[in-house]
């Protein structure tokens, strides 16, 4: 009888709150977008140089988005959802 009562009372406890998971998802989307923007620019022929690999999008924008995404991930981990403002 005691085991049945314990099973009914024990709910799954998540490490993070709903707000934390939202920020984590947003961070993952931004990181993925950064890596997508970083891809491409290669050449099919290895003897031909393609200067498009040094475009502003691949050198500045994409790594910045990845770093911002990692920053959001850190914020999501450190965010305390129980704190009342």
N, C-alpha and C positions, 0 to 999 in steps of 0.2 A: 504494500500500500504506500510506503514511503517513497519508493522509486517512481511510482506513477505520479505522485505529487511533484517530485523534483523535475520530471520530464515536462510536465505541463507548465511549470513556472519558468523554466529556462528558455529564454528567447535567444536567437542568435545575436551576438553582440559584435558590431562592426567596429573596426579600428577608427575609421573616419566617418564623419557625418556626410549628409547629402550635399552640403555646400562644398566640402572638400573634393568630393568626386566630380562635381560640376567643373571646378577649377582644374582638376587633373585632366579631364576630358578636353577642355579648352586648350590646355598646354600641349597635349598630345596632337591635337589638330594643327596647332601652329608649328610644332616641330616637323610634322609630316609635310606641311605646306612648304617649309623651308627646304627640306630635302628634295621635294619635287621640283622647286624652282632651281635648285643647284644642279639637277641632272641635265644631261644633254650637252650639246656643243661640241661633240666629238666629230671625227672625220671617218668616213668609211675606208679611205685610202690612207695607210700610215705614212706615206711619202708626202702627203699634202697637209700643210699646216692650216688650221682653222682658227683665226683670231677671235672667234665668237666665244671661246672658253674663258676669255678675259673680260666678258661683258659686265656691266655694272650690276646686273641682276644676280649673276653667279658669284661675284667677288664681294659685294657689299650687302645686298638685300637678303639673300638666302641665309648666310651665316648669322646675320643680325636677327632674323626671325627665329632661327634655331636657338640662339642664346636667350631671346625673350621667352621662348617656350620653356626652356629649362628654368628660367627665373620664375615663371608662373607655376611650374611643378614644385619648386622649392617652397613658394608661398602657399600652395595648396597643402603641402605636407605640414607646414608649421602653423597653419590657420587653426584656431581653436573655435569650433562651431558652437560650443556651449557658452561662450562668452556673451553676456548681454551688453549691448551698447548703451 
